[in-house]
Structure formats: structure tokens, C-alpha cells
Amino acid sequence: MHNWIIIGGGIQGMTLATFLRKQKGVAPEEMAIIDPHEEPLSEWRRCTEAISVPFLRSPFVHHLDVDPFSLNRHAKASLFGEGASFFGKFKRPSLLLFHEHCEHLVREQEIRRSWIQGRVESIKRLENGWKIHLENGSLVMGANVVLAIGAGEQLHWPEWAQQLQTDSPGSIFHVFDKELPKFDASQAPFTIIGGGITAVLLTLKLHKQFPGQVTLLKRHPFRVHDFDSDPGWLGPKYQQAFHNTRSYVRRREMIVAARRKGSITRELNAALRKQLRQFPRLVADGHVHRANRQKGITSLFDEDGSLIHQTGTAILATGFQPQLPGSSWLAPIIEEHRLPCAACGYPVVTHTLQWGPGLYVMGPLAELEVGPIARNISGAREAASRILQAQ
């Protein structure tokens, strides 16, 4: 039996694994990390590479390691050199440096020795721990289980886009779809639906590859912010009032209000404006309600039925669904063990993120306790620290 089972090998799960190894001395064989993919951080890498992220949005102290200055030291020792690895006054790390640092930690802490590839089918409570049933028939048992799952498999497809996909397969994709084809194998021109950082990064990437054949279709003015929530949420400035709020309905309202959903950074806004001077049709406004495809052309219409735009291939940059991650296999556990949930369906947990005996949460599942930063790298570090406090 393992001491720790971490379900999810993304940013959240890998942060906890590093903290357990370094701060608690947990050996690789005492820990199991269950994830559907062959390698740690596979989904993170796939999604960031799909939109060619140059620099992370978070500053250099947000990463997987325990020491906040670990990434900075790693940069000085790397081939890139510190100056070439960070951007701006907040020293935001390049994606390349961040990935190199992550791989360094995986090797250093022998994380792959703990890796179990598989999908969770069900979880059962034992007298002294938990038993995890995987879809391939394997069983994994452990004293403590941490749910570190994200919303990466819950892509948001508007109703009109779902209908278009059904009527005309291959005419529309989500940028984070695992079946996303190579862009040079798709029909130009391209229209990206969205107005946030993902949409802008994808627009700039495709515009460089297909100049004059890309349009970003957004429904609201660009929202320019350095971070996706106020930095005050990293400390007591906002967290104290959040924790003093006993109503989980009110906490959910605070989280929604704090998130700068669909926002972009200043340098991305500047980069897009620069391209707009030469390619004024690179950005268009409109809220799509209906779409159809005839003779190889997709037409997009607004709520009044007026034509907004025509394109060869539409690509959604519309984010993820807000519902509870892993609900298909979490629902029976919640019911059987009467795990407390708020009205929104998300876990109600302790300060140390304990949901039940030996059962902990991170990431989106922890946001009613950690707040709007829960899904971010900073939230992963906060969650890992809190879980270790319970030991």
C-alpha cells in the first residue's frame, strides 16, 4: 500500500509530488501518481505548445519546486542565461525554461518511478485507506488520496459550434482538442473564436504562418491585465475577507468576480495592435449564434440572423466548462461517503484541503477554500503547502 496516491499528473499533481519528496522525504515507491498519459505534464505541454506560448503569465517564483527562487537559480545555470529566460518587470519565465526546470525536477526527484498510466474508474474507501479501480482493471491502494484533476478534458463548445461540428465535421475545432489537425492540412482562411489570451496567442501564431488569412472574432473589447486575478489574492489583502466569508454561495461569487476571464497581457495587446496596422481585418467583432456550411464555406451569423463572417475553418478558443471536474466517477463517491459539497457542486473542505478521511483536493476542486488562484501555479503551491500541514 502506498502512503500517497495523487490522481492527476499535471501542474497541480506534480507540485504536490515535489513537495512530498522534498519536504516530507516520501520515497518514490511510497507514492503513486495516476494519470492517463505516458509522461508527467503531458497535457500542459500539449496545450501550451498548441498556441506557442512564449512566456508564462505568472512570475518567476511560481513553479513546481519548494524554494521560490529555484527557477531563478536554474536559469542562471542553464544554457539560456538569466536575461534570455525571463520577460518584463515581473520576470515571467519563458515556456522553454519552465519546461526545462520541470524536467529537471522530474529527473532529480525520480518522479517517473511513481508514475502509473491509467484512468480512474472508481474509488472505494477501505478501513485504513482507499482503493482506486482503474479502467484497465488495475488496483492501486493507498493511505491518502489527493484529487489533483483539472478541467482540461471539459472543453467549452457553444451550442452553435456543436451543431456545426455535427452537420459539417472537420469545419470547426477547439484549439485544445486532442484531435486538432495540423493547420497546414486545414482549409484557410481561419477564424479564431474568442477574446482571451489563448485566442490572441493562436491568432498571432497562425497569422505568422498564414498572413492575411486569419481573423480573430471576439464578442467584447480586449481586457488588458498583467495577471488573471489581482495579485492581492496571493496574500491576506483579499484572502482574509474570503476566508472570513462563511457562505459558499458568496465565496463562489467572489471567485467569479475576481477572475479576469478572457483577458490578455499588455505585450500581447501591443503585438496584436502592431499587426492590425498592416492587416486591419485581423480582428473583427461579433457574437455568433448560428453557423452553417455550404460549398466549403462556413458562414457565421449573429442573434438577428445577420451574417458576421465567412471562413474556411473555425477554431474555438473558448476555454473550458465550469462544471465539477471528474464528475462521472466522483458522483458515486460523493453520495456513498456523504462528502460535503456547496450548492455549486464543488467540495467543501478544511483549511488543509481535506474532504474526507485521508482524502484531499487541489486545483479547481479546492477553489472554495483556496480562492480564485486555485487553478494556477501559485494555487498549486498553496495547496501543496496546506496538505502537508495536515501531516
C-alpha positions as CSV (number, residue, x, y, z in Angstrom):
1,M,0.0,0.0,0.0
2,H,1.2,3.5,-0.9
3,N,1.4,6.3,1.6
4,W,0.1,8.8,-1.1
5,I,-1.9,8.4,-4.3
6,I,-2.1,11.5,-6.4
7,I,-4.7,11.4,-9.1
8,G,-3.5,13.8,-11.9
9,G,0.0,14.3,-13.2
10,G,-0.4,17.9,-14.3
11,I,0.9,21.1,-12.7
12,Q,-1.1,20.5,-9.5
13,G,-0.2,16.9,-9.0
14,M,3.5,17.3,-9.9
15,T,3.8,20.3,-7.5
16,L,2.5,18.1,-4.7
17,A,4.8,15.2,-5.6
18,T,7.8,17.5,-5.5
19,F,6.7,18.9,-2.1
20,L,6.2,15.4,-0.7
21,R,9.6,14.3,-1.9
22,K,11.5,17.3,-0.7
23,Q,9.6,18.4,2.5
24,K,8.4,15.0,3.8
25,G,11.0,12.7,2.4
26,V,8.4,10.5,0.8
27,A,10.2,7.8,-1.3
28,P,9.1,7.3,-5.0
29,E,7.8,3.8,-4.1
30,E,5.7,5.2,-1.3
31,M,3.9,7.5,-3.8
32,A,1.7,6.7,-6.8
33,I,0.8,9.3,-9.5
34,I,-2.1,8.1,-11.6
35,D,-2.6,9.9,-15.0
36,P,-3.9,8.8,-18.4
37,H,-0.8,10.0,-20.2
38,E,2.6,8.4,-20.6
39,E,4.6,11.4,-19.2
40,P,4.2,14.0,-16.5
41,L,2.7,17.3,-17.6
42,S,1.7,15.9,-21.0
43,E,-1.5,17.9,-21.2
44,W,0.2,21.1,-20.0
45,R,2.8,20.7,-22.7
46,R,0.4,19.9,-25.4
47,C,-1.9,22.9,-24.7
48,T,0.9,25.4,-24.3
49,E,2.7,24.2,-27.4
50,A,-0.6,24.3,-29.4
51,I,-0.8,28.1,-29.0
52,S,3.0,28.7,-29.0
53,V,3.2,30.3,-25.5
54,P,6.4,32.4,-25.4
55,F,6.4,33.3,-21.7
56,L,4.2,32.2,-18.9
57,R,1.8,34.8,-17.4
58,S,3.0,34.0,-13.8
59,P,6.2,35.4,-12.3
60,F,9.5,33.5,-11.8
61,V,8.6,32.5,-8.2
62,H,5.7,30.4,-9.3
63,H,6.8,26.9,-10.3
64,L,6.8,23.3,-9.1
65,D,9.7,23.4,-6.6
66,V,9.6,24.2,-2.9
67,D,12.1,27.0,-2.9
68,P,10.6,30.1,-4.6
69,F,14.0,31.0,-6.1
70,S,14.6,27.6,-7.5
71,L,13.7,28.6,-11.1
72,N,15.8,31.7,-10.9
73,R,18.9,29.6,-9.9
74,H,18.1,27.1,-12.6
75,A,18.0,29.9,-15.2
76,K,21.5,31.1,-14.2
77,A,22.9,27.6,-14.6
78,S,21.1,26.9,-17.9
79,L,22.3,27.4,-21.4
80,F,19.8,30.2,-22.0
81,G,21.2,32.6,-19.4
82,E,19.1,34.5,-17.0
83,G,18.5,37.5,-19.3
84,A,17.2,35.5,-22.2
85,S,14.9,33.4,-20.0
86,F,12.6,36.0,-18.4
87,F,10.3,38.8,-19.6
88,G,9.3,42.1,-18.1
89,K,9.4,43.6,-14.6
90,F,7.7,40.5,-13.1
91,K,10.4,38.2,-14.6
92,R,7.9,35.9,-16.3
93,P,9.8,32.8,-17.4
94,S,10.0,31.5,-20.9
95,L,8.0,28.4,-21.6
96,L,11.2,26.7,-22.7
97,L,12.9,27.5,-19.4
98,F,9.8,26.4,-17.3
99,H,9.7,23.1,-19.1
100,E,13.4,22.5,-18.6
101,H,13.0,23.2,-14.9
102,C,10.1,20.9,-14.6
103,E,12.0,18.1,-16.4
104,H,15.0,18.7,-14.1
105,L,12.7,18.2,-11.0
106,V,11.1,15.1,-12.5
107,R,14.6,13.6,-13.0
108,E,16.0,14.8,-9.7
109,Q,13.1,13.5,-7.6
110,E,12.7,10.3,-9.6
111,I,9.1,11.1,-10.2
112,R,8.7,8.5,-13.0
113,R,9.2,5.7,-10.5
114,S,5.9,6.7,-9.0
115,W,4.1,7.0,-12.4
116,I,1.1,4.8,-13.1
117,Q,-0.6,5.4,-16.5
118,G,-4.3,4.8,-16.4
119,R,-7.7,6.3,-15.9
120,V,-9.7,6.2,-12.7
121,E,-12.9,4.3,-12.9
122,S,-13.9,4.3,-9.2
123,I,-12.6,4.9,-5.7
124,K,-13.6,2.8,-2.7
125,R,-13.0,3.6,1.0
126,L,-11.0,0.9,3.0
127,E,-10.7,0.6,6.7
128,N,-7.2,2.2,6.6
129,G,-7.1,4.0,3.3
130,W,-8.5,4.0,-0.3
131,K,-8.7,1.6,-3.2
132,I,-8.5,3.0,-6.7
133,H,-10.0,1.0,-9.6
134,L,-8.6,1.9,-13.0
135,E,-10.3,1.4,-16.3
136,N,-7.7,-1.2,-17.4
137,G,-8.6,-3.4,-14.4
138,S,-5.6,-2.4,-12.2
139,L,-6.0,-1.7,-8.5
140,V,-4.0,0.9,-6.6
141,M,-4.3,1.2,-2.8
142,G,-3.0,3.9,-0.5
143,A,-3.5,5.6,2.9
144,N,-4.0,9.1,1.4
145,V,-5.5,10.2,-1.9
146,V,-5.2,13.6,-3.4
147,L,-7.5,14.6,-6.3
148,A,-5.4,16.9,-8.4
149,I,-7.6,16.8,-11.6
150,G,-8.2,19.8,-13.8
151,A,-10.8,20.8,-16.3
152,G,-8.6,20.0,-19.4
153,E,-11.0,17.4,-20.8
154,Q,-14.1,19.7,-20.4
155,L,-13.7,21.8,-23.4
156,H,-16.4,24.5,-23.8
157,W,-18.3,24.2,-27.1
158,P,-21.1,26.7,-27.6
159,E,-24.3,25.2,-28.9
160,W,-23.9,26.6,-32.4
161,A,-20.4,25.1,-32.6
162,Q,-21.6,21.7,-31.5
163,Q,-24.3,21.8,-34.2
164,L,-21.8,22.9,-36.9
165,Q,-19.5,20.1,-35.9
166,T,-22.4,17.6,-36.2
167,D,-23.5,18.9,-39.5
168,S,-20.1,19.5,-41.1
169,P,-17.3,17.5,-39.4
170,G,-13.9,19.0,-39.9
171,S,-15.1,22.5,-40.3
172,I,-14.6,23.6,-36.7
173,F,-12.3,22.5,-33.9
174,H,-11.4,23.5,-30.4
175,V,-7.7,24.6,-30.1
176,F,-7.2,22.2,-27.2
177,D,-8.9,19.3,-28.9
178,K,-6.7,16.2,-28.9
179,E,-7.8,15.6,-32.5
180,L,-6.8,19.1,-33.7
181,P,-5.2,18.5,-37.1
182,K,-2.1,20.3,-38.5
183,F,-3.1,23.8,-39.5
184,D,-1.4,23.4,-42.9
185,A,-3.8,20.4,-43.5
186,S,-6.9,22.5,-42.8
187,Q,-8.8,24.8,-45.1
188,A,-7.9,28.5,-45.0
189,P,-8.9,31.2,-44.2
190,F,-9.0,30.6,-40.4
191,T,-11.3,32.3,-37.9
192,I,-10.5,32.1,-34.2
193,I,-13.5,32.5,-31.9
194,G,-12.6,34.1,-28.5
195,G,-11.0,37.2,-27.0
196,G,-8.7,36.0,-24.3
197,I,-5.0,35.1,-24.1
198,T,-5.4,31.8,-25.8
199,A,-7.3,33.3,-28.8
200,V,-4.7,36.1,-29.2
201,L,-1.7,33.7,-29.0
202,L,-3.3,31.4,-31.5
203,T,-4.1,34.4,-33.8
204,L,-0.6,35.6,-33.8
205,K,0.8,32.1,-34.4
206,L,-1.5,31.5,-37.4
207,H,-1.1,35.0,-38.8
208,K,2.7,34.4,-38.9
209,Q,2.1,31.2,-40.8
210,F,-0.8,32.4,-43.0
211,P,-0.6,36.2,-43.2
212,G,-3.8,37.8,-44.4
213,Q,-5.8,34.6,-43.9
214,V,-6.6,34.8,-40.2
215,T,-9.3,36.7,-38.3
216,L,-9.9,36.8,-34.6
217,L,-13.6,37.1,-33.9
218,K,-14.3,38.5,-30.4
219,R,-17.5,39.5,-28.7
220,H,-16.1,42.0,-26.2
221,P,-13.4,44.7,-26.1
222,F,-9.9,43.4,-25.2
223,R,-9.5,43.2,-21.4
224,V,-5.9,44.0,-20.7
225,H,-4.4,42.8,-17.4
226,D,-1.0,41.6,-16.3
227,F,-2.5,38.6,-14.4
228,D,-5.7,36.7,-14.5
229,S,-6.6,37.8,-11.0
230,D,-5.4,40.7,-8.8
231,P,-2.0,39.8,-7.1
232,G,-3.8,40.7,-3.8
233,W,-5.3,37.2,-3.9
234,L,-1.8,35.8,-3.3
235,G,-1.8,37.1,0.3
236,P,-4.1,38.4,3.1
237,K,-5.2,41.5,1.2
238,Y,-8.1,39.6,-0.3
239,Q,-7.7,36.1,1.1
240,Q,-8.6,37.2,4.7
241,A,-12.0,38.5,3.7
242,F,-12.5,35.4,1.5
243,H,-11.8,33.0,4.4
244,N,-14.0,35.1,6.8
245,T,-16.9,34.6,4.4
246,R,-18.8,31.5,5.6
247,S,-21.3,31.5,2.8
248,Y,-20.1,29.3,-0.1
249,V,-22.5,30.9,-2.4
250,R,-20.9,34.2,-1.6
251,R,-17.4,32.6,-2.0
252,R,-18.3,31.4,-5.5
253,E,-19.5,34.9,-6.4
254,M,-16.2,36.3,-5.1
255,I,-14.2,33.8,-7.2
256,V,-16.2,34.6,-10.4
257,A,-15.8,38.4,-9.8
258,A,-12.1,38.1,-9.1
259,R,-11.2,36.1,-12.3
260,R,-10.2,38.2,-15.2
261,K,-11.7,35.8,-17.6
262,G,-10.9,36.4,-21.3
263,S,-8.1,38.9,-20.5
264,I,-4.8,39.4,-22.2
265,T,-1.4,40.8,-21.2
266,R,-0.2,44.2,-22.3
267,E,2.6,42.9,-24.5
268,L,0.1,40.7,-26.4
269,N,-2.2,43.6,-26.8
270,A,0.7,45.6,-28.3
271,A,1.8,42.8,-30.6
272,L,-1.8,42.4,-31.9
273,R,-2.2,46.2,-32.4
274,K,1.1,46.3,-34.4
275,Q,-0.2,43.6,-36.8
276,L,-3.6,45.4,-37.1
277,R,-1.9,48.5,-38.6
278,Q,-0.9,46.4,-41.6
279,F,-3.8,43.8,-41.5
280,P,-6.9,45.7,-40.3
281,R,-9.1,42.6,-40.9
282,L,-7.1,40.6,-38.4
283,V,-9.7,41.3,-35.7
284,A,-13.4,41.5,-36.0
285,D,-16.3,41.9,-33.6
286,G,-19.4,39.7,-33.4
287,H,-21.2,37.2,-31.2
288,V,-22.0,34.0,-33.1
289,H,-25.4,32.4,-32.5
290,R,-25.7,30.2,-35.6
291,A,-23.5,28.8,-38.3
292,N,-23.8,26.7,-41.5
293,R,-21.5,25.4,-44.2
294,Q,-22.2,25.4,-47.9
295,K,-19.8,24.7,-50.8
296,G,-16.7,24.7,-48.5
297,I,-17.5,28.0,-46.8
298,T,-18.7,28.4,-43.2
299,S,-21.0,31.3,-42.5
300,L,-21.3,32.7,-39.0
301,F,-24.5,34.6,-38.0
302,D,-25.5,36.8,-35.0
303,E,-28.7,36.5,-33.0
304,D,-30.6,38.6,-35.5
305,G,-29.6,36.3,-38.3
306,S,-27.2,38.8,-39.9
307,L,-24.0,37.5,-41.5
308,I,-21.0,38.3,-39.3
309,H,-18.2,36.5,-41.1
310,Q,-17.3,33.7,-43.5
311,T,-14.4,31.3,-43.2
312,G,-12.8,28.1,-44.3
313,T,-12.0,26.7,-40.8
314,A,-13.3,27.9,-37.4
315,I,-11.2,27.3,-34.3
316,L,-12.6,27.8,-30.9
317,A,-10.5,29.4,-28.2
318,T,-13.5,29.4,-25.7
319,G,-11.9,27.8,-22.7
320,F,-13.3,25.0,-20.5
321,Q,-16.7,24.1,-19.0
322,P,-17.2,25.4,-15.4
323,Q,-18.7,22.2,-14.0
324,L,-17.1,19.9,-11.5
325,P,-14.1,18.0,-13.0
326,G,-14.2,14.2,-12.9
327,S,-17.9,14.3,-12.0
328,S,-18.6,10.9,-13.7
329,W,-16.6,9.0,-11.2
330,L,-16.7,11.5,-8.3
331,A,-20.5,11.5,-8.1
332,P,-20.8,7.9,-6.6
333,I,-18.0,8.7,-4.1
334,I,-19.7,11.9,-3.0
335,E,-23.0,10.1,-2.5
336,E,-21.6,7.0,-0.8
337,H,-19.4,8.8,1.6
338,R,-21.6,11.9,2.0
339,L,-18.8,14.2,1.1
340,P,-19.8,17.8,1.7
341,C,-20.4,20.0,-1.4
342,A,-21.6,23.5,-1.8
343,A,-24.6,24.5,-3.9
344,C,-22.3,24.8,-7.0
345,G,-21.4,21.2,-6.6
346,Y,-17.8,21.8,-5.6
347,P,-16.2,20.3,-2.4
348,V,-16.4,21.9,1.0
349,V,-13.1,21.2,2.6
350,T,-11.0,22.0,5.6
351,H,-8.2,24.6,5.7
352,T,-5.8,21.7,4.9
353,L,-8.0,20.8,1.9
354,Q,-9.2,17.6,3.5
355,W,-12.5,16.4,2.0
356,G,-12.8,13.1,3.9
357,P,-10.6,10.7,5.9
358,G,-7.3,10.7,4.1
359,L,-8.9,12.4,1.0
360,Y,-7.6,15.8,-0.2
361,V,-8.2,18.1,-3.2
362,M,-6.2,20.5,-5.3
363,G,-6.8,22.7,-8.3
364,P,-10.4,23.5,-9.3
365,L,-11.7,21.1,-6.6
366,A,-10.1,23.3,-3.9
367,E,-11.2,26.7,-5.1
368,L,-13.9,27.3,-2.5
369,E,-11.1,27.1,0.1
370,V,-8.0,28.4,-1.8
371,G,-9.9,31.1,-3.8
372,P,-9.5,32.3,-7.4
373,I,-5.8,31.3,-7.6
374,A,-6.6,27.6,-7.0
375,R,-6.2,26.6,-10.7
376,N,-2.9,28.4,-11.2
377,I,0.7,27.5,-10.4
378,S,0.5,29.7,-7.3
379,G,-2.6,27.8,-6.2
380,A,-0.8,24.5,-6.7
381,R,2.0,25.7,-4.4
382,E,-0.5,27.0,-1.8
383,A,-2.5,23.7,-1.9
384,A,0.6,21.5,-1.6
385,S,1.7,23.5,1.5
386,R,-1.7,23.2,3.1
387,I,-1.9,19.5,2.5
388,L,1.5,18.9,4.0
389,Q,0.4,20.9,7.1
390,A,-2.1,18.1,7.8
391,Q,0.7,15.5,8.2
